[in-house]
Amino acid sequence: MRPLRTAQRRAVALVALLAAIPASFALPTVVRAATAPDEPAQAAPPEPFGADCRTSVLGSHVIAYCHNPYPDTDRVRLHTQCVRWWDIAADAAPVAVAPAQTVRLTDRCWKEVRAVWVTHEKPSPRSTGTLTPRPRRAPVVMEEPELAED
């Protein structure tokens, strides 16, 4: 084969260029990276919940203060574990802490305290009646009967 002359090289380059121009218009102008299929929308983050509790131990006495800064009621329970095997550990009854309310929980051991903690739970819809304070009744005033004068 003979080498191509300059005029022939230019003609081949022009043909290749003319063939490439329409092909470039057919290609998409935006190149996108391959991505994973769209994931379903994530659930909203959970609402903040739970009273802030501070515990302190003085000798055999335990005190916990719990303040609820959130709009939902929190049920807190104080748990006390004593050091001595014969000293009974105690789990207090749950106490409802309404929004913007502070409660004081106390307990004690006969001797030393090993551990203290507070647990939190959301009130169940069935137990809402026990969480709301009962309305106070008006005092009953007994009227003295009028005595008939003879």
OpenMM code with the backbone's topology and positions (N, CA, C; nanometers):
from openmm import Vec3, app, unit

residues = "MET ARG PRO LEU ARG THR ALA GLN ARG ARG ALA VAL ALA LEU VAL ALA LEU LEU ALA ALA ILE PRO ALA SER PHE ALA LEU PRO THR VAL VAL ARG ALA ALA THR ALA PRO ASP GLU PRO ALA GLN ALA ALA PRO PRO GLU PRO PHE GLY ALA ASP CYS ARG THR SER VAL LEU GLY SER HIS VAL ILE ALA TYR CYS HIS ASN PRO TYR PRO ASP THR ASP ARG VAL ARG LEU HIS THR GLN CYS VAL ARG TRP TRP ASP ILE ALA ALA ASP ALA ALA PRO VAL ALA VAL ALA PRO ALA GLN THR VAL ARG LEU THR ASP ARG CYS TRP LYS GLU VAL ARG ALA VAL TRP VAL THR HIS GLU LYS PRO SER PRO ARG SER THR GLY THR LEU THR PRO ARG PRO ARG ARG ALA PRO VAL VAL MET GLU GLU PRO GLU LEU ALA GLU ASP".split()
positions = [
    Vec3(0.0814, -0.1173, 0.0000),
    Vec3(0.0000, 0.0000, 0.0000),
    Vec3(0.0856, 0.1234, 0.0000),
    Vec3(0.0378, 0.2205, -0.0749),
    Vec3(0.1104, 0.3460, -0.0813),
    Vec3(0.0589, 0.4395, 0.0267),
    Vec3(0.1472, 0.5246, 0.0800),
    Vec3(0.1020, 0.6224, 0.1778),
    Vec3(0.0109, 0.7248, 0.1132),
    Vec3(-0.0855, 0.7747, 0.1959),
    Vec3(-0.1813, 0.8743, 0.1476),
    Vec3(-0.1134, 1.0091, 0.1330),
    Vec3(-0.1521, 1.0805, 0.0307),
    Vec3(-0.0988, 1.2136, 0.0106),
    Vec3(-0.1743, 1.3113, 0.0983),
    Vec3(-0.1277, 1.4304, 0.1085),
    Vec3(-0.1855, 1.5319, 0.1956),
    Vec3(-0.3292, 1.5616, 0.1584),
    Vec3(-0.3612, 1.5713, 0.0350),
    Vec3(-0.4978, 1.6014, -0.0081),
    Vec3(-0.5908, 1.4873, 0.0277),
    Vec3(-0.5414, 1.3658, 0.0145),
    Vec3(-0.6236, 1.2515, 0.0489),
    Vec3(-0.6493, 1.2450, 0.2008),
    Vec3(-0.5446, 1.2774, 0.2796),
    Vec3(-0.5603, 1.2768, 0.4261),
    Vec3(-0.6632, 1.3783, 0.4688),
    Vec3(-0.6596, 1.4968, 0.4040),
    Vec3(-0.7552, 1.6008, 0.4386),
    Vec3(-0.8975, 1.5575, 0.4029),
    Vec3(-0.9154, 1.4901, 0.2929),
    Vec3(-1.0470, 1.4438, 0.2506),
    Vec3(-1.1016, 1.3400, 0.3480),
    Vec3(-1.0187, 1.2475, 0.3923),
    Vec3(-1.0608, 1.1456, 0.4888),
    Vec3(-1.0974, 1.2115, 0.6213),
    Vec3(-1.0203, 1.3083, 0.6674),
    Vec3(-1.0491, 1.3780, 0.7932),
    Vec3(-1.1797, 1.4551, 0.7844),
    Vec3(-1.2053, 1.5178, 0.6680),
    Vec3(-1.3299, 1.5921, 0.6494),
    Vec3(-1.4504, 1.4987, 0.6503),
    Vec3(-1.4399, 1.3829, 0.5907),
    Vec3(-1.5491, 1.2849, 0.5903),
    Vec3(-1.5754, 1.2365, 0.7328),
    Vec3(-1.4691, 1.2095, 0.8067),
    Vec3(-1.4851, 1.1629, 0.9448),
    Vec3(-1.5491, 1.2713, 1.0299),
    Vec3(-1.5106, 1.3959, 1.0096),
    Vec3(-1.5684, 1.5073, 1.0847),
    Vec3(-1.7153, 1.5256, 1.0509),
    Vec3(-1.7495, 1.5185, 0.9254),
    Vec3(-1.8890, 1.5327, 0.8846),
    Vec3(-1.9741, 1.4169, 0.9369),
    Vec3(-1.9188, 1.3002, 0.9503),
    Vec3(-1.9926, 1.1854, 1.0041),
    Vec3(-2.0107, 1.1985, 1.1560),
    Vec3(-1.9159, 1.2622, 1.2232),
    Vec3(-1.9219, 1.2749, 1.3691),
    Vec3(-2.0162, 1.3849, 1.4149),
    Vec3(-2.0397, 1.4878, 1.3337),
    Vec3(-2.1250, 1.6000, 1.3747),
    Vec3(-2.2694, 1.5552, 1.3983),
    Vec3(-2.3362, 1.4839, 1.3074),
    Vec3(-2.4738, 1.4417, 1.3376),
    Vec3(-2.4800, 1.3434, 1.4551),
    Vec3(-2.3780, 1.2634, 1.4726),
    Vec3(-2.3774, 1.1681, 1.5837),
    Vec3(-2.3707, 1.2407, 1.7182),
    Vec3(-2.3021, 1.3548, 1.7215),
    Vec3(-2.2920, 1.4290, 1.8471),
    Vec3(-2.4248, 1.4919, 1.8866),
    Vec3(-2.5078, 1.5265, 1.7883),
    Vec3(-2.6393, 1.5807, 1.8209),
    Vec3(-2.7335, 1.4725, 1.8722),
    Vec3(-2.7112, 1.3505, 1.8351),
    Vec3(-2.7970, 1.2407, 1.8786),
    Vec3(-2.7677, 1.2010, 2.0233),
    Vec3(-2.6491, 1.2286, 2.0731),
    Vec3(-2.6130, 1.1924, 2.2106),
    Vec3(-2.6779, 1.2895, 2.3089),
    Vec3(-2.7112, 1.2448, 2.4276),
    Vec3(-2.7675, 1.3379, 2.5268),
    Vec3(-2.6625, 1.4399, 2.5671),
    Vec3(-2.7089, 1.5608, 2.5950),
    Vec3(-2.6161, 1.6669, 2.6302),
    Vec3(-2.5764, 1.6616, 2.7772),
    Vec3(-2.6563, 1.5922, 2.8582),
    Vec3(-2.6247, 1.5818, 3.0001),
    Vec3(-2.5922, 1.4372, 3.0308),
    Vec3(-2.4819, 1.4153, 3.0929),
    Vec3(-2.4426, 1.2807, 3.1308),
    Vec3(-2.4708, 1.2665, 3.2802),
    Vec3(-2.5513, 1.1669, 3.3139),
    Vec3(-2.5864, 1.1454, 3.4545),
    Vec3(-2.5155, 1.0211, 3.5044),
    Vec3(-2.4740, 1.0290, 3.6277),
    Vec3(-2.4097, 0.9137, 3.6888),
    Vec3(-2.5162, 0.8113, 3.7241),
    Vec3(-2.4799, 0.6874, 3.7196),
    Vec3(-2.5739, 0.5818, 3.7559),
    Vec3(-2.6017, 0.5909, 3.9062),
    Vec3(-2.7282, 0.5923, 3.9416),
    Vec3(-2.7666, 0.6018, 4.0826),
    Vec3(-2.8557, 0.4849, 4.1182),
    Vec3(-2.8651, 0.4600, 4.2457),
    Vec3(-2.9539, 0.3555, 4.2961),
    Vec3(-3.0973, 0.4014, 4.2801),
    Vec3(-3.1905, 0.3098, 4.2745),
    Vec3(-3.3305, 0.3515, 4.2638),
    Vec3(-3.3700, 0.4358, 4.3846),
    Vec3(-3.4674, 0.5234, 4.3632),
    Vec3(-3.5104, 0.6125, 4.4712),
    Vec3(-3.5599, 0.5314, 4.5903),
    Vec3(-3.5129, 0.5694, 4.7077),
    Vec3(-3.5555, 0.5026, 4.8299),
    Vec3(-3.6853, 0.5658, 4.8780),
    Vec3(-3.7669, 0.4898, 4.9480),
    Vec3(-3.8901, 0.5498, 5.0015),
    Vec3(-3.8565, 0.6581, 5.1031),
    Vec3(-3.9470, 0.7523, 5.1172),
    Vec3(-3.9245, 0.8629, 5.2108),
    Vec3(-3.9099, 0.8086, 5.3524),
    Vec3(-3.8144, 0.8606, 5.4237),
    Vec3(-3.7909, 0.8153, 5.5603),
    Vec3(-3.8967, 0.8733, 5.6516),
    Vec3(-3.9258, 0.7992, 5.7570),
    Vec3(-4.0236, 0.8458, 5.8551),
    Vec3(-3.9671, 0.9671, 5.9283),
    Vec3(-4.0563, 1.0492, 5.9770),
    Vec3(-4.0144, 1.1683, 6.0518),
    Vec3(-3.9399, 1.1241, 6.1772),
    Vec3(-3.8434, 1.2024, 6.2222),
    Vec3(-3.7716, 1.1651, 6.3436),
    Vec3(-3.8680, 1.1630, 6.4618),
    Vec3(-3.8430, 1.0773, 6.5601),
    Vec3(-3.9350, 1.0686, 6.6733),
    Vec3(-3.9377, 1.1983, 6.7542),
    Vec3(-4.0522, 1.2238, 6.8114),
    Vec3(-4.0676, 1.3421, 6.8955),
    Vec3(-3.9809, 1.3261, 7.0202),
    Vec3(-3.9220, 1.4342, 7.0688),
    Vec3(-3.8444, 1.4226, 7.1919),
    Vec3(-3.9359, 1.3848, 7.3073),
    Vec3(-3.8859, 1.2996, 7.3944),
    Vec3(-3.9677, 1.2486, 7.5032),
    Vec3(-3.8783, 1.2158, 7.6215),
    Vec3(-3.9312, 1.2270, 7.7403),
    Vec3(-3.8626, 1.1819, 7.8606),
    Vec3(-3.8211, 1.2957, 7.9501),
    Vec3(-3.8606, 1.2838, 8.0751),
    Vec3(-3.8238, 1.3836, 8.1744),
    Vec3(-3.6743, 1.3741, 8.2041),
    Vec3(-3.6155, 1.4861, 8.2392),
    Vec3(-3.4746, 1.4913, 8.2773),
    Vec3(-3.4677, 1.4663, 8.4270),
    Vec3(-3.3958, 1.3621, 8.4690),
    Vec3(-3.3932, 1.3237, 8.6104),
    Vec3(-3.2524, 1.3362, 8.6681),
    Vec3(-3.2445, 1.3869, 8.7904),
    Vec3(-3.1190, 1.3960, 8.8650),
    Vec3(-3.1359, 1.3139, 8.9925),
    Vec3(-3.0440, 1.2249, 9.0194),
    Vec3(-3.0512, 1.1425, 9.1397),
    Vec3(-2.9356, 1.1778, 9.2321),
    Vec3(-2.9603, 1.1610, 9.3615),
    Vec3(-2.8543, 1.1808, 9.4597),
    Vec3(-2.8742, 1.0812, 9.5733),
    Vec3(-2.7615, 1.0399, 9.6329),
    Vec3(-2.7633, 0.9442, 9.7426),
    Vec3(-2.6930, 1.0077, 9.8606),
    Vec3(-2.7632, 1.0142, 9.9719),
    Vec3(-2.7037, 1.0626, 10.0971),
    Vec3(-2.7172, 0.9514, 10.2003),
    Vec3(-2.6076, 0.8796, 10.2232),
    Vec3(-2.6126, 0.7675, 10.3167),
    Vec3(-2.7016, 0.6574, 10.2616),
    Vec3(-2.8116, 0.6308, 10.3311),
    Vec3(-2.9044, 0.5272, 10.2847),
    Vec3(-3.0283, 0.5871, 10.2186),
    Vec3(-3.0323, 0.7186, 10.2035),
    Vec3(-3.1479, 0.7856, 10.1440),
    Vec3(-3.1207, 0.8200, 9.9972),
    Vec3(-3.2234, 0.8030, 9.9147),
    Vec3(-3.2148, 0.8303, 9.7717),
    Vec3(-3.3201, 0.9351, 9.7369),
    Vec3(-3.2780, 1.0363, 9.6599),
    Vec3(-3.3706, 1.1406, 9.6147),
    Vec3(-3.3497, 1.1592, 9.4646),
    Vec3(-3.4605, 1.1678, 9.3909),
    Vec3(-3.4545, 1.1945, 9.2469),
    Vec3(-3.5519, 1.3062, 9.2138),
    Vec3(-3.5053, 1.4043, 9.1385),
    Vec3(-3.5905, 1.5122, 9.0875),
    Vec3(-3.6020, 1.4929, 8.9376),
    Vec3(-3.7248, 1.4888, 8.8880),
    Vec3(-3.7483, 1.4716, 8.7441),
    Vec3(-3.8307, 1.5890, 8.6933),
    Vec3(-3.7796, 1.6549, 8.5888),
    Vec3(-3.8501, 1.7676, 8.5262),
    Vec3(-3.8798, 1.7306, 8.3821),
    Vec3(-4.0044, 1.7516, 8.3383),
    Vec3(-4.0466, 1.7175, 8.2025),
    Vec3(-4.0603, 1.8451, 8.1195),
    Vec3(-3.9657, 1.8735, 8.0284),
    Vec3(-3.9755, 1.9935, 7.9453),
    Vec3(-4.0564, 1.9731, 7.8175),
    Vec3(-4.1048, 1.8514, 7.7940),
    Vec3(-4.1716, 1.8192, 7.6678),
    Vec3(-4.3234, 1.8226, 7.6830),
    Vec3(-4.3970, 1.8302, 7.5705),
    Vec3(-4.5434, 1.8453, 7.5791),
    Vec3(-4.6186, 1.7163, 7.6125),
    Vec3(-4.5520, 1.6017, 7.6148),
    Vec3(-4.6186, 1.4757, 7.6477),
    Vec3(-4.5891, 1.4353, 7.7909),
    Vec3(-4.6869, 1.3718, 7.8529),
    Vec3(-4.6696, 1.3234, 7.9902),
    Vec3(-4.5733, 1.2062, 7.9904),
    Vec3(-4.4892, 1.1994, 8.0926),
    Vec3(-4.3918, 1.0922, 8.1091),
    Vec3(-4.4202, 1.0229, 8.2420),
    Vec3(-4.4129, 0.8910, 8.2425),
    Vec3(-4.4283, 0.8164, 8.3681),
    Vec3(-4.2889, 0.7726, 8.4114),
    Vec3(-4.2462, 0.8186, 8.5273),
    Vec3(-4.1134, 0.7853, 8.5780),
    Vec3(-4.1280, 0.6916, 8.6967),
    Vec3(-4.0260, 0.6078, 8.7149),
    Vec3(-4.0258, 0.5120, 8.8248),
    Vec3(-3.8852, 0.5041, 8.8820),
    Vec3(-3.8729, 0.5178, 9.0124),
    Vec3(-3.7441, 0.5130, 9.0809),
    Vec3(-3.7140, 0.3691, 9.1219),
    Vec3(-3.5929, 0.3237, 9.0910),
    Vec3(-3.5488, 0.1885, 9.1265),
    Vec3(-3.4271, 0.2019, 9.2170),
    Vec3(-3.4292, 0.1323, 9.3290),
    Vec3(-3.3196, 0.1376, 9.4256),
    Vec3(-3.2717, -0.0041, 9.4533),
    Vec3(-3.1405, -0.0236, 9.4444),
    Vec3(-3.0813, -0.1529, 9.4762),
    Vec3(-2.9884, -0.1338, 9.5946),
    Vec3(-3.0095, -0.2141, 9.6977),
    Vec3(-2.9321, -0.2019, 9.8214),
    Vec3(-2.8152, -0.2995, 9.8208),
    Vec3(-2.7120, -0.2691, 9.9025),
    Vec3(-2.5909, -0.3503, 9.9071),
    Vec3(-2.6152, -0.4811, 9.9803),
    Vec3(-2.6770, -0.4772, 10.0955),
    Vec3(-2.6949, -0.5963, 10.1792),
    Vec3(-2.7945, -0.6933, 10.1171),
    Vec3(-2.7670, -0.8205, 10.1283),
    Vec3(-2.8537, -0.9213, 10.0686),
    Vec3(-2.9900, -0.9251, 10.1364),
    Vec3(-2.9951, -0.8905, 10.2624),
    Vec3(-3.1219, -0.8934, 10.3350),
    Vec3(-3.2006, -0.7637, 10.3216),
    Vec3(-3.1387, -0.6633, 10.2593),
    Vec3(-3.2071, -0.5353, 10.2385),
    Vec3(-3.2796, -0.5416, 10.1042),
    Vec3(-3.4094, -0.5284, 10.1061),
    Vec3(-3.4910, -0.5499, 9.9879),
    Vec3(-3.4757, -0.4339, 9.8896),
    Vec3(-3.4521, -0.4685, 9.7630),
    Vec3(-3.4483, -0.3661, 9.6577),
    Vec3(-3.5911, -0.3195, 9.6308),
    Vec3(-3.6050, -0.1937, 9.5926),
    Vec3(-3.7383, -0.1375, 9.5761),
    Vec3(-3.7568, -0.0805, 9.4371),
    Vec3(-3.8757, -0.1027, 9.3829),
    Vec3(-3.9189, -0.0406, 9.2583),
    Vec3(-4.0432, 0.0395, 9.2923),
    Vec3(-4.0314, 0.1698, 9.2857),
    Vec3(-4.1436, 0.2567, 9.3229),
    Vec3(-4.2547, 0.2482, 9.2190),
    Vec3(-4.3719, 0.2894, 9.2587),
    Vec3(-4.4849, 0.2962, 9.1663),
    Vec3(-4.4589, 0.4078, 9.0652),
    Vec3(-4.5088, 0.3935, 8.9415),
    Vec3(-4.4862, 0.4992, 8.8426),
    Vec3(-4.5597, 0.6276, 8.8806),
    Vec3(-4.4929, 0.7387, 8.8531),
    Vec3(-4.5488, 0.8705, 8.8826),
    Vec3(-4.5569, 0.9473, 8.7516),
    Vec3(-4.6707, 1.0080, 8.7253),
    Vec3(-4.6885, 1.0859, 8.6026),
    Vec3(-4.6265, 1.2238, 8.6185),
    Vec3(-4.5447, 1.2605, 8.5206),
    Vec3(-4.4841, 1.3935, 8.5188),
    Vec3(-4.5443, 1.4669, 8.3995),
    Vec3(-4.6321, 1.5597, 8.4285),
    Vec3(-4.6998, 1.6362, 8.3233),
    Vec3(-4.6020, 1.7350, 8.2601),
    Vec3(-4.6379, 1.7936, 8.1466),
    Vec3(-4.5494, 1.8925, 8.0839),
    Vec3(-4.5180, 2.0086, 8.1788),
    Vec3(-4.3926, 2.0493, 8.1804),
    Vec3(-4.3426, 2.1606, 8.2625),
    Vec3(-4.3639, 2.1367, 8.4109),
    Vec3(-4.3615, 2.0116, 8.4533),
    Vec3(-4.3795, 1.9778, 8.5938),
    Vec3(-4.2531, 1.9101, 8.6454),
    Vec3(-4.2246, 1.9292, 8.7742),
    Vec3(-4.1123, 1.8641, 8.8410),
    Vec3(-4.1669, 1.7808, 8.9560),
    Vec3(-4.1186, 1.6575, 8.9670),
    Vec3(-4.1602, 1.5713, 9.0777),
    Vec3(-4.0376, 1.5286, 9.1569),
    Vec3(-4.0613, 1.4931, 9.2817),
    Vec3(-3.9543, 1.4446, 9.3695),
    Vec3(-3.9874, 1.3017, 9.4081),
    Vec3(-3.8927, 1.2120, 9.3858),
    Vec3(-3.9090, 1.0715, 9.4207),
    Vec3(-3.8071, 1.0380, 9.5286),
    Vec3(-3.8493, 0.9669, 9.6322),
    Vec3(-3.7576, 0.9314, 9.7409),
    Vec3(-3.7695, 0.7833, 9.7710),
    Vec3(-3.6610, 0.7281, 9.8256),
    Vec3(-3.6572, 0.5892, 9.8697),
    Vec3(-3.5399, 0.5760, 9.9655),
    Vec3(-3.5287, 0.4594, 10.0285),
    Vec3(-3.4154, 0.4380, 10.1182),
    Vec3(-3.3876, 0.2911, 10.1359),
    Vec3(-3.2665, 0.2624, 10.1783),
    Vec3(-3.2249, 0.1285, 10.2175),
    Vec3(-3.1990, 0.1317, 10.3682),
    Vec3(-3.1909, 0.0157, 10.4309),
    Vec3(-3.1582, 0.0132, 10.5730),
    Vec3(-3.0129, 0.0528, 10.5955),
    Vec3(-2.9257, 0.0075, 10.5072),
    Vec3(-2.7829, 0.0394, 10.5200),
    Vec3(-2.7365, 0.1169, 10.3969),
    Vec3(-2.6478, 0.0580, 10.3152),
    Vec3(-2.5896, 0.1279, 10.2008),
    Vec3(-2.6720, 0.1064, 10.0731),
    Vec3(-2.6564, 0.2019, 9.9824),
    Vec3(-2.7232, 0.1954, 9.8523),
    Vec3(-2.6202, 0.1497, 9.7489),
    Vec3(-2.6559, 0.0494, 9.6672),
    Vec3(-2.5660, 0.0018, 9.5627),
    Vec3(-2.5885, 0.0773, 9.4317),
    Vec3(-2.7136, 0.0894, 9.3890),
    Vec3(-2.7421, 0.1532, 9.2607),
    Vec3(-2.8796, 0.2177, 9.2644),
    Vec3(-2.8925, 0.3252, 9.1847),
    Vec3(-3.0194, 0.3976, 9.1715),
    Vec3(-3.0363, 0.4327, 9.0251),
    Vec3(-3.1568, 0.4138, 8.9718),
    Vec3(-3.1861, 0.4559, 8.8358),
    Vec3(-3.3335, 0.4868, 8.8221),
    Vec3(-3.3639, 0.5620, 8.7171),
    Vec3(-3.5012, 0.6033, 8.6890),
    Vec3(-3.5377, 0.5521, 8.5505),
    Vec3(-3.6555, 0.4898, 8.5387),
    Vec3(-3.7026, 0.4452, 8.4086),
    Vec3(-3.8180, 0.5340, 8.3631),
    Vec3(-3.8354, 0.5421, 8.2311),
    Vec3(-3.9384, 0.6276, 8.1711),
    Vec3(-4.0286, 0.5426, 8.0835),
    Vec3(-4.1546, 0.5776, 8.0776),
    Vec3(-4.2459, 0.5125, 7.9849),
    Vec3(-4.3551, 0.6100, 7.9449),
    Vec3(-4.4027, 0.5920, 7.8228),
    Vec3(-4.5142, 0.6744, 7.7765),
    Vec3(-4.6422, 0.6142, 7.8330),
    Vec3(-4.7334, 0.6982, 7.8768),
    Vec3(-4.8580, 0.6429, 7.9296),
    Vec3(-4.9394, 0.5801, 7.8172),
    Vec3(-5.0003, 0.4662, 7.8470),
    Vec3(-5.0839, 0.4009, 7.7471),
    Vec3(-5.2193, 0.4703, 7.7427),
    Vec3(-5.2886, 0.4632, 7.6294),
    Vec3(-5.4195, 0.5298, 7.6197),
    Vec3(-5.5193, 0.4757, 7.7214),
    Vec3(-5.5049, 0.3504, 7.7626),
    Vec3(-5.5967, 0.2920, 7.8595),
    Vec3(-5.5776, 0.3509, 7.9980),
    Vec3(-5.4567, 0.3933, 8.0298),
    Vec3(-5.4286, 0.4391, 8.1659),
    Vec3(-5.4331, 0.5906, 8.1800),
    Vec3(-5.4898, 0.6602, 8.0824),
    Vec3(-5.4899, 0.8056, 8.0909),
    Vec3(-5.5726, 0.8542, 8.2089),
    Vec3(-5.6715, 0.7759, 8.2503),
    Vec3(-5.7531, 0.8181, 8.3639),
    Vec3(-5.6747, 0.8232, 8.4934),
    Vec3(-5.5724, 0.7391, 8.5085),
    Vec3(-5.4951, 0.7384, 8.6313),
    Vec3(-5.3903, 0.8483, 8.6337),
    Vec3(-5.3599, 0.9067, 8.5169),
    Vec3(-5.2551, 1.0077, 8.5122),
    Vec3(-5.3073, 1.1471, 8.5412),
    Vec3(-5.4322, 1.1711, 8.5136),
    Vec3(-5.4848, 1.3048, 8.5366),
    Vec3(-5.5346, 1.3141, 8.6796),
    Vec3(-5.5047, 1.4224, 8.7467),
    Vec3(-5.5504, 1.4340, 8.8849),
    Vec3(-5.7027, 1.4446, 8.8896),
    Vec3(-5.7575, 1.3855, 8.9913),
    Vec3(-5.9019, 1.3919, 9.0073),
    Vec3(-5.9419, 1.5316, 9.0507),
    Vec3(-6.0558, 1.5797, 9.0013),
    Vec3(-6.0986, 1.7131, 9.0438),
    Vec3(-6.1383, 1.7104, 9.1911),
    Vec3(-6.1044, 1.8161, 9.2574),
    Vec3(-6.1383, 1.8235, 9.3992),
    Vec3(-6.2872, 1.8508, 9.4142),
    Vec3(-6.3427, 1.7854, 9.5095),
    Vec3(-6.4845, 1.8054, 9.5353),
    Vec3(-6.5016, 1.9214, 9.6315),
    Vec3(-6.6116, 1.9877, 9.6161),
    Vec3(-6.6414, 2.0969, 9.7087),
    Vec3(-6.6699, 2.0373, 9.8456),
    Vec3(-6.6230, 2.1024, 9.9498),
    Vec3(-6.6486, 2.0479, 10.0830),
    Vec3(-6.7989, 2.0451, 10.1122),
    Vec3(-6.8363, 1.9404, 10.1785),
    Vec3(-6.9773, 1.9259, 10.2143),
    Vec3(-7.0004, 2.0011, 10.3444),
    Vec3(-7.0959, 2.0924, 10.3422),
    Vec3(-7.1286, 2.1704, 10.4610),
    Vec3(-7.2635, 2.1218, 10.5114),
    Vec3(-7.2624, 2.0752, 10.6309),
    Vec3(-7.3868, 2.0258, 10.6894),
    Vec3(-7.4586, 2.1436, 10.7535),
    Vec3(-7.5811, 2.1624, 10.7154),
    Vec3(-7.6596, 2.2700, 10.7767),
    Vec3(-7.7322, 2.2135, 10.8988),
    Vec3(-7.7326, 2.2926, 10.9999),
    Vec3(-7.8039, 2.2479, 11.1181),
    Vec3(-7.9535, 2.2692, 11.0960),
    Vec3(-8.0292, 2.1698, 11.1343),
    Vec3(-8.1713, 2.1873, 11.1154),
    Vec3(-8.2258, 2.2956, 11.2075),
    Vec3(-8.3240, 2.3633, 11.1568),
    Vec3(-8.3853, 2.4683, 11.2392),
    Vec3(-8.4777, 2.4035, 11.3391),
    Vec3(-8.4636, 2.4467, 11.4606),
    Vec3(-8.5478, 2.3931, 11.5666),
    Vec3(-8.6736, 2.4792, 11.5792),
    Vec3(-8.7819, 2.4113, 11.5870),
    Vec3(-8.9100, 2.4840, 11.6019),
    Vec3(-8.9203, 2.5326, 11.7472),
    Vec3(-8.9625, 2.6551, 11.7609),
    Vec3(-8.9766, 2.7091, 11.8962),
    Vec3(-9.1158, 2.6788, 11.9451),
    Vec3(-9.1270, 2.6340, 12.0673),
    Vec3(-9.2579, 2.6026, 12.1241),
    Vec3(-9.3136, 2.7177, 12.1986),
] * unit.nanometer
topology = app.Topology()
chain = topology.addChain("A")
for resn in residues:
    res = topology.addResidue(resn, chain)
    for name in ("N", "CA", "C"):
        topology.addAtom(name, app.Element.getBySymbol(name[0]), res)
